[in-house]
């Protein structure tokens, strides 16, 4: 009986831990290298231990094969921290030059695959919240997953309201929680307007699909049902307004992609009733009306400059050149800034470029060929899991809602990574971990009920 009581206590603790972790990541993980990131990592370690304990002690809570995918992103920093033979360590001309400079200074190289072991170790711990949410959500029922998504949506709405208050308070508003930020735009709980808009864009499909699915499955046309419909429309319109108030070009494009991909997701839902197309049309119309009313001038200002003149394209090109020079091994995770400084000779001396603004180019520079292979493996896994999730036989409406919203949300993050670094923030990386788990079938509600009765 003591073992059974321990298993019951662990099962009861797991979901609140996951919800607290997701909430903490979304509220405190919108910057980089902050105390909030450290708190998220500590809580993530506890959730991972709880999840693995359940997997080993409860036969019905065993992790599925999809859990092995968590090892792919973890493999890179773990391998980079291992000692390496000198011949392998000197695999690129850049490393030979670094070794010569260290020898001149009388310093012996550490001969690890990473040139920046401390930065790589930091990157390893930075992955923990996403891995914890991914593994835990694999053990959750549909209802538990839906409640986690509700946490995500609640924070997205709260961030939008906060963004409106930030604009009302002006550039010096005390509601802007980061020193280095966008002082003239809404940023919510983030330091960067683009990352704030990305969070709203990945949340939007869940609201669009959920509202249309609920309306299609309704049992009556009572006033209460109409009020719930209006609440869903208002929520989606608020998220669209938040994207507009962020005045992020990438966010506006991602929002349009989310809306466009939500249409086939809604039309493919079972037990469709009339009016679902009109619901999406009403949501988009209300959202655009609010955006034009409150944010049109700022949006037009953002599109005045030629996007091709944006310096981020130059950063990506320089990062790709540095990645080629650093050869098959890369610099090690966390080594971007030092490597990039040698190539960015045209920037002002006080400029601080901490990321390539193209996560694929930065990953190539830091991880070399192995990073590209692992990224390709994750991309293939995403495509296969998305295909299976979309066509899953016997899936309930809630499963369809979560899986299709996750497909669109992950694609949104992948597209955003072409011109920014959303997954370098704890908040959005944690979202990615949760969304990845939603592509796998949930635990059955019946099994969950049986465990609670034990």
N, C-alpha and C positions, 0 to 999 in steps of 0.2 A: 503493500500500500504506500509506503513512503516514496517508492520510485514512481508509482502512478500519480501521486500528488505532485511530485517534482515535474513530471511531464505536463500535467495540467497547468501548473503555474508557469512553466516556460511557454506553453502555447498561448496562455492568456497575456503574457508579457510581450510577445513578439510584435503583434500589430501596433500597440501603443508606442513601442520603441521605433518602429518603422515610420509611423505618423510623425512622431517627435523629430526624427532625423530629417524627414522630408521638409517639415516646417522650418527647422533650424537652417537647413541648406538654402531654402528659398528666401528666408528673411535675412540671414547673416552671411550668405555665401555669394553675394553679388559682386564682390571685388576680388582681389587676389592677394594671398599672403597675409590675411588678417587673422585676428584672434578667433573670429567666427569660423574660419576654415579649420583651425585646430580643434575647436569644440565639436564640429561636425565629424571630424576624423575619429575622435575619441569615442563618440556615440556610435559611429559606424563599426568600430572594432567590437563593441559590445553586441551590436545587432548580428554581426557575422558569427560571433561565438554562439549566440542563442540559436541562430538558424542551423549551424552545423551540428549543434547538440541535438536539436529536434530531428535532424536528418539521420543521426546515428542511433537515437533512442526510440524513435517512433517509426514503425514500419510504414504507416500510411503517410508519413511526412517526408519520406525519402525524396531527395532532390532529383528531378528528371535529368536526362542526358544533356539538355540545354544548359545546365549549370556549368558544364565544362567550358562553355564559351567565355566564362569569366576569366579563365586562365590566359586567354589570348592577349588582352591589354596588359595583364600583370606580367606576362612573360618577358616583355621588352625591358622594363627597368630591372627586373631580377637578373636577367642575363647580363645587362650592362654593368651591374655591380660586382660581377664575378671577376676574379683575377684572370689575366690573359697572358699567354706567352709573348715575349718581346717581339717575335716576328709578326704575330698577329696584331699586336698593338701598333706596330709601325706600318700598317697596311695602306696608308694614304700619304701623299706628299706633305699634306698639312701636319700630320702627326710627326713625320720625320723632322720638319722644321721646328715644331714645338719641342721635340726631344733635344734638338741642338741648342735651342735657347735655354732650356732647363739645365743642360750640361754646362753651358757658359756660366750660369748662375750657381753651379755646384749643387743642383737639386736633382734627386733621383725620381723619375716618373713613378706613379703608383702602379702602372701597368694593369689598370682595370680597363674594360672596354669603354667605360664612360670617362671622358676628360674632366667631368665635373661631378664626382660621386655625391657630393652634398646635394646638388640640384636634382640628381637622379633619385636619390632617396626621398627628397621632398615630393617629386612627381609620383613616386610609388605610394606614399601615404595620401596624396591628393586623389588617387583613384578609389580609395576605400569607400566613401559614401555611395558612389555609383554601384560598386560591386555589392555592397550590403543591401541596397534597395533591390537590385536585380535578383539576388539569391532569395531574399525574404519574400518578394512578390511571387516567385515561382511556387512557394508553398501556400499562398493565400487562395481563398475562394473568390468567386466572382464578386460577391458582396464586399469582401475586404478590399479587393482591388478597386472597386468602384468608390469606396470611401477614401482611399488614398488619392484617387484622381480628384475627388471633391476637395481634398486639402489643397491640391495644386490649383484648382480653379478658384478657391477662396482667396488664396494669396495673390493670384493674378488680378482678381477684382480689387482686393485691398491695395495692390500696387498701383492700379489705375487711379483709384480715388486719391492715393498718396501723390501720384504724379500731378493730378489736377491741383492739389494743395501746394505742391512745389512750384508750379507755374504761378499760382496766385501769390505766393510768398516772394517771388523774384529770385535773382541769382544768388542772393545771400541768405536764402531761406534755411532755417535750422533743420528743416525736414530733409535736406540733402545730406546723406550719411557718410559721404566720402569726400575727401579733400580734392582729389583729382577726379573731376566728373564733368558732365556737360551742364553748365550753369543755366543755360537758356531753354532747355528742353525737359520734358518729363522723363525721369529715370526710375521711378518707383524705388524698389529696394536694391537697385543696381548702381554701379558707378558709371555705367556706359549705357547710353540711350539705345544703341543697337542691340545689346543683350536684353534689355528690358522689352523691346519690341519683339525679339525672338521668343521670349517666354510667352508673351500674349499670343503670338502667331501659332505656337504649338498647342496652346490651350484652346484656341478658337474652334478647331474641328470637333472636339468633344462636346462643346456647347451646341454647335450647328447640328451634328448628327444626333446628339441626345435629344434636343428639342423636337426635331422632325420625327425621330423614332417614337418618342413618347406620344406625340400627337397622332401618329398613325395607329398606335396600339391603344388609344383611349377607348373607354367603354361607353362614354356618354358625352354629350355636348353641354354639360352644366356650366353655370357661371364659374364654379371652382376650377373646372378644366380650362376655361378661357383665361382665368387669372394666371394659372400655371404656364399657359402658352405665352402670355404677355411677359411673364417673368423671364422665360427663356429667351424671348426676342430681345428684351431689354438687356439681359446679361451679354448676349452676343454683340449687340450694338455698342455696349460699353467697352468691350474688348477692342472692337474696331476703332472706337474713338481713342482709346489709349495708344494704339499703334500710331494713329495720326498725330497725337500730341507728342509722341516721342520724336517725330520729324526725322525718322530714320528711313533712308531710301531702301535699304535692305529689308527693314521691317515692313514697309508698304508692299514690296514685291512678295515677301513671304506671306503676308496676309492675303494677297490675291491668290497665291498658289493654294493656301489652305482652304479658301472659299471654293475655288475651282475644283479641287480634289474631293471636297466634302459632298459635292453634288452627286457623282456616281456612287459614293459610299452610302448616301441616303437612298438613292433610287434602287440600290441592290438589297436593301433591308427587306426582311420578310414581312408579310401581312401589311402591305402598304395600303394606306387609304388615301382618298383624295385630299389634295391640299398641301402635300409635302413640298412640291416645287414652289408653291406660292409662299410657304413659310420662309424658305431660304431667300426668296426674292424680297420679302418684307424685311427680313433681318438685314440684308445687304443695303436696302434702300434707307432704312432708319440709320444704320451705321454711317453710310456715306453722307446723309443729311447732317448728322451731328458733326462729322468730320469737317464738312464744308463750312458749317456754322462757326466752329471753334478753332480750326487748325489749318484752313486752306492757305492763308498767307504764309505761314511757316513752311508748309509743304512745298509751295511754289519756290520759295527761297532756296530750299535744299536742292531743287532740281535746276537752278539757274546755272550752276557750274557744270562743265562737261565731265561726266563720270569717268571718262577715260583719262582725264588729267589728274585724277585722284592719286595721291602719292602711294596708296596701298598697292597699286599695280607695280610700281617701282620696287617696293619692298619684296613683293612676291618673286619678281625676276632676280633680284639680288640674292634672295634666300635660295632659289633654285641653283644659282651659280655656286654659292657656298656649299650647297649639298653635293654637287658634283665634285668639288675640290676635296671635300672631306671623305669622299669615297665610300666604300661599302659599309663602314661601321658608323658613320655619323659622329657627332660630338658627344652624344649622351643626352638624355632628357634633361632639360634645364640649361643646356649650353647654347641656346639660340643667341642671346644678347651679346655674349663675348665674341662669338663667331661672326655675327652680323656686323659688328663695329669695324671689322677689318675691310669690309666691302662698301659700307655706306660712307664714303669719303666726302660726299657733297652736302650732307646734312650739317646744320649749324652745330657748333661745338657743344652747346648746351641741350641739344635734342636728345630725347630718351625714347628709343624704339625698343619696346619690350617684347613685341610679337611681330610676326611676318604679315599679319592680316590675311593670311591664307594658311589654314591649319594643315593642309596637305603638304605644302612646301616646307613649312616649319617642322612637321613630323619627319619628312624626308631628311632634312638637315640634321635633326637631333637623333634620329634612329637609323638612318641609312637604309640599305636594301631590306633588312629584316623588318623594319617598321612598315615599309610599303607592302611586304608580303603579308604581314599581320593585318594591315588595313584592308587589303584585298580579301583576306579570309573573312573578316567581319562584314564586308560588303556583300559577299556571296551568301553568308549566313542570313543577313537581313533580307535579301531578295527571296531566298527559299522560305524563310519563316513568314514573310509577308504573303507570299503566294499561298502557302498552306493555311494561314490565318484567314485570308479573304475567302477561301473556298472551303473552309472547315464545315463538314457535314454535322448536323445535329447541334450546332452552336446556338445558344440562346440569344435573344436580342441584346442583352447586356454584354455578352461575350463579343458579339459583332461590333457593338458600339466601342468597346475598349480597344479591340484589336485594330479596327479601321482608324480610329483616332490616333493610335500609336504609330501606325504605318505612316500617316501623313505627318505627324509630329517629328518622327525620326528623319523623314525625308527633308523636312524643313530645316532641321539642324545641320544635316549634311550639305544642303545647298548654301546655307549661311556660312559654313566653314570655307567655302570657296573665296569669300571676300572678307572674312573676319576670323575671330577665335572664340566662338561661343562656348566650346567645350573646354576652354581653359579656365572657366569659372566653375566653382563648386556647385552653384545653383543649377546651371543648365546641364552639367555633367550628371548630377543626381537625377534630373528629369530624364535624361537619356537612359540611365540605368533602369528606372522604373518602366519607361515605355518599352524597352527591349523585352522585359519580362512579360508584358501584356500580349506579346505575339505568341506566347506559348499557352497551351490549354491550362486553365486553372484547376486547382483541386476541387473535387466534387463537394457540393454542399452537404451531401449525405455523410461523407467521410468526416467532415468537420464536425457535424452534429454528434456522430458516434464518439469522437474523441472527447468532446465536452461532457458527455455523459459518463465517461470512464472514471 
